[in-house]
Amino acid sequence: MLPQKLDPRYRPFPKTGLLVLPGQEYLKALLPKLRDGSVTEIELSSLVRLSRLVVEAYLRRLRPSADYLCNAQGITASDLAYDCIGSALARDERGAFRHIVSLIDSLTRPLESITHEELFFAYRGFLTRFAEIHLAHLYAQADSVGAKIHRNIRNALKGDGPLQLARDFRGYVVRPARGESLDECTQFPEPDLSRAILERLPQPSTIPALLELLHEVLVRQSIYRRSVPLADVVHIFKRVYQGRFQFDEAGPPGRDGLSEFEIEDIRKHVELALKEKILFTYLARGKMDRREAEGIFSALHDILVDWCAAERSSQSNYEYLRRHLLLSQEDYDTLYRVKMEYLLKIARDQFAAHLAKDI
């Protein structure tokens, strides 16, 4: 049963059971409450359910690869949608919805004067950005080689070269920076494009050299569209590099081609995520005291440093933790093993997300 004091203007949203205001007014009514922290649990639940519908529709219609990525990780599209919403509606240490506040601040007009339709589309775009981040995370887990090639392609296209990265209805595409794009033509079939690339491989077959060859193939023909989905380019280049990259499953998903500065920057971001996880999941809920929390974080820091070093340590997780907490093997197995393995999985996932962001 619903509380008697629920705003009488609320009504069930068709086919969902959501409690919303007539039309799209509910979103405009709820965002200010999220900003000032006065939102109720009922209102927040309604927003979460509606947000799930938005994210699932986006994944189903515009990101069909999401089903494959979810199946590879043993989750459903709904699980992925809820993960996205959890990130979008995350609270900071003061309990504020920091991402919602940023969304409201980024609007072109004050929240009070923006139309319901404009606000809805802005909110949908806000949610889909988190969906893209989580898809990048899943992609890196399912295909670490492809994720590395994807990152290197994006890095190579940052300069003022003959090819550029753009977005259209297919997502990210690679296209010539100058000249006719032939968008009125049909898409270049991947098998034909792959054959044209693989038959003329440059030596050495570096990413920049392969991109130069791709540009040559695209501009020398006028039958097909000259923009190619980035995913297709990754698949073709992966055939060239297949087997060249071997990532250690016990550590982060690869560090080849990264500068020491880049590695250090990623490590700091990963450690910040671990600090937040330890604080909110364990320390704030009384599942461990400050001594344990600090000891576990220090052990994780040591592990990450060794991950990022040229040589891997042979020490076990128990041995890392024993540096900072006085405990026996039995204590570790009983009290800390699950927590350490869970936090290290988060660390690997964070590394993967940073290496393949914005897919």
GINOR-V962998 format. One record per pair of residues at least 12 apart in sequence whose ideal C-beta (glycine too) atoms are under 7 Angstrom apart, sorted by the first residue. I is the first residue (numbers start at 0). J is the second residue. D is the distance in Angstrom with one decimal. If there is no record, write none. Layout:
i={I	I}
j={J	J}
d={D	D}
This chain:
i={1	5	8	8	15	15	17	17	17	18	18	19	22	23	23	23	24	26	26	26	26	27	27	29	29	30	30	30	31	33	33	34	34	34	36	36	47	50	50	51	51	51	51	53	53	54	54	54	54	54	55	55	55	57	57	58	58	58	62	65	65	68	68	68	68	69	71	72	72	79	82	83	83	83	83	86	87	87	87	102	102	106	131	131	132	132	134	135	135	135	135	135	136	136	136	138	138	139	139	139	139	139	140	140	143	143	143	144	144	144	145	145	146	146	146	146	147	147	147	148	148	148	148	149	149	149	150	150	151	151	152	152	152	152	155	155	155	156	160	161	161	161	162	162	162	162	162	162	163	164	167	169	170	171	172	172	172	172	173	173	173	173	174	174	175	175	175	175	178	180	180	181	181	181	182	184	184	184	185	185	186	186	187	187	187	189	189	192	192	192	192	193	193	195	196	196	196	196	197	199	200	204	209	209	213	250	250	251	251	251	252	252	252	252	253	254	262	265	265	266	266	268	268	269	269	269	269	270	270	272	272	273	273	273	273	273	274	276	276	277	277	277	291	294	294	294	295	295	295	297	298	298	298	298	299	299	301	301	302	302	303	316	317	320	320}
j={41	41	20	21	48	52	45	48	49	41	45	45	115	115	116	119	115	115	118	119	122	115	118	42	46	99	103	110	110	96	99	99	100	103	94	95	84	84	126	77	80	81	84	123	126	80	83	84	126	130	76	77	80	127	130	76	79	130	134	79	134	134	137	138	141	137	141	137	140	133	133	126	129	130	133	129	125	126	129	121	125	121	357	358	352	356	358	352	355	356	357	358	348	351	352	355	358	252	351	352	354	355	348	351	246	252	253	237	240	244	233	237	252	351	354	355	244	253	354	233	236	237	240	233	355	358	354	355	206	256	206	232	233	236	206	207	210	173	176	175	176	214	174	175	176	210	213	214	176	229	226	228	228	229	226	227	228	229	226	227	229	232	225	226	214	217	218	225	218	225	226	221	224	225	224	222	223	224	223	224	223	224	223	224	227	231	234	216	227	231	235	235	238	216	212	213	216	235	238	212	239	239	236	239	232	306	311	306	347	350	347	350	351	354	354	307	307	350	353	303	307	349	353	303	346	349	350	300	303	345	349	296	299	342	345	346	296	342	345	292	295	296	324	320	323	324	320	338	339	323	319	320	322	323	342	346	319	322	319	343	346	339	331	335	339}
d={6.9	6.6	5.4	7.0	6.2	6.7	4.8	5.1	5.5	6.3	4.7	6.0	6.4	3.8	6.8	5.3	6.2	7.0	5.8	5.9	6.2	5.7	5.6	5.6	5.6	6.6	6.2	6.3	6.4	4.8	4.6	6.4	5.7	5.7	6.5	6.4	5.7	4.8	5.8	6.7	4.7	6.4	6.3	5.4	5.5	4.0	5.2	6.6	5.4	5.4	5.5	6.6	5.0	5.1	5.9	5.6	6.9	6.4	6.3	6.6	6.2	6.5	4.0	6.1	5.5	7.0	4.3	5.9	6.2	6.1	5.6	6.6	4.4	4.9	5.2	5.0	6.7	5.9	4.7	6.9	4.9	6.2	6.5	6.8	6.8	6.8	6.0	6.0	4.7	5.4	6.4	4.0	6.1	6.1	4.3	5.7	5.1	5.9	3.3	6.5	6.0	4.0	6.9	5.8	4.6	4.5	6.2	6.1	6.9	4.9	5.3	5.4	6.9	6.7	5.9	3.7	5.6	5.3	6.7	5.4	5.2	5.7	6.1	5.0	5.9	6.2	5.5	6.0	4.7	6.2	6.0	6.3	6.7	7.0	5.1	5.3	5.8	7.0	6.9	6.3	5.9	4.5	6.9	6.2	6.2	5.6	6.8	5.2	4.4	7.0	6.9	5.0	6.5	4.0	4.3	6.2	5.5	6.2	6.9	5.3	5.7	5.2	5.9	3.7	6.1	6.0	5.7	5.7	6.2	5.2	5.8	6.5	5.3	5.0	5.8	6.6	5.3	4.7	6.0	6.6	6.5	5.4	3.8	6.2	5.9	4.9	6.9	6.8	6.6	7.0	6.6	4.7	6.8	4.8	6.0	6.5	6.5	5.5	6.5	6.2	6.5	5.2	5.6	6.7	6.7	4.4	6.6	5.2	6.1	3.7	6.7	5.7	4.7	6.1	6.8	6.8	4.9	6.4	4.8	5.3	5.4	7.0	6.1	6.3	5.4	4.3	6.0	6.2	6.4	6.8	5.0	6.5	5.6	6.0	6.6	6.2	6.3	6.5	6.0	5.2	6.4	5.8	6.8	6.7	4.0	3.9	6.7	6.7	6.9	4.3	4.3	4.3	6.6	5.4	6.0	6.8	5.4	6.7	5.4	6.9	6.4	4.8	4.5	6.1	6.5}
